[in-house]
Amino acid sequence: MNHSKILFELFIICFVISLVLDVVVSLALYGFFKKANFHISKLTAGLRLLYSVLFGIIIISLLEVSPLLDQSKLNENLIMSCLQEFLDWLSCALLITGFHLLGVGYLML
């Protein structure tokens, strides 16, 4: 097994850990802020969970790259295309996180 594949799989494992922590944080923030404003707290938790779902789907799409790293002749263009698609979707998902943070900021006022 080559080093790039091992590093890539560690990269995916770290993203999965981050995904689990995102779900925990969204539930914890909902519990913390629900007394301040139930509806806004529920909305912000929902946005964070929506981000987590999209992030999970994005991580699954990264699994397409892993078998490409096993090939004796690497197809760099295909790998870079998959990684660029990952970054594009991640940018869209991060917009949802921005709205979540706006809601948390409002709740903190």
BELMO-V694337 format. One record per helix or strand of 2 or more residues. SS is the DSSP state (H for helix, E for strand). FROM is the first residue (numbers start at 1). LEN is the number of residues. Records with the same first field share a line. If there is no record, write none. Layout:
SS = FROM-LEN  FROM-LEN
This chain:
H = 3-31  38-31  76-33
